[in-house]
């Protein structure tokens, strides 16, 4: 199968697509590479490089083409590139090759649960968690795939508890913990009405409105470290305030892709 990748300035994409899409019945997939955009075309109906160049017109561009496998599984594997988080962690699907030697890795099965490591909130929480020293029990509140709980266990936090309101997410977290040979206690819990467990550290990657209930449930439990995320930058001050009211102050704030992550510690 023929694959062509057209690389051009982002400002040119809309103009070029107007002329290119009628020429490619199988469609064009758009991606980004630094300050440029990449338009990917695959299949027997992809026009010649000359026709594509004519459609691009005056815009500066580069074209790269190659033959790829007809098998989608082989294509997926060939396209995979490890994404290193915090210079020491790779979160990868179970079909991908192992992480480079010396790296931590988390292997995740395919699921609909949130938290594959690519969302800005998950990724930033992982970076910040990697920068901490394990200091006792850890709770992943709203665990999704369980990736934060798994990394906490790998870093030496123990015991590690993972909670989520969705039973399917809890089952996913349990299976992922087994894949990564770590010990995690995953349970269904409604954090809107149930107080979080006492723990020395916690991560809560949940909507802003749920942080109020979590913060209220932490009164008297005295965690020494916390990560709060899952809300936009415009909501960060309000979330910070509810944790301060329960005895946790904001030590650091990160913004990523329009989202915020707060690092919390005792007042």
Secondary structure, 3 states (H helix, E strand, C coil): CEEEEEEEEHHHHHHHHHHHHHHCCCCCEEEEECCEEEEEEECCCCCCHHHHHHHHCCCCEEEEEEECCCCHHHHHHHHCCCCEECCCEEEEECCCCCCCCCCEEEEECCCCCCCCCCCHHHHHHHHHHHCCCCCCCEEEECCCCCHHHHHHHHHCCCCEEEEECCHHHHHHHHHHHHHCCCCCEEEECCCCCCCCCCCCEEEEECCHHHHHHHHHHCCCCCCCEEEEEEEEHHHHHHHHHHHHHCCEEEEEEEEECCEEEEEEEEC
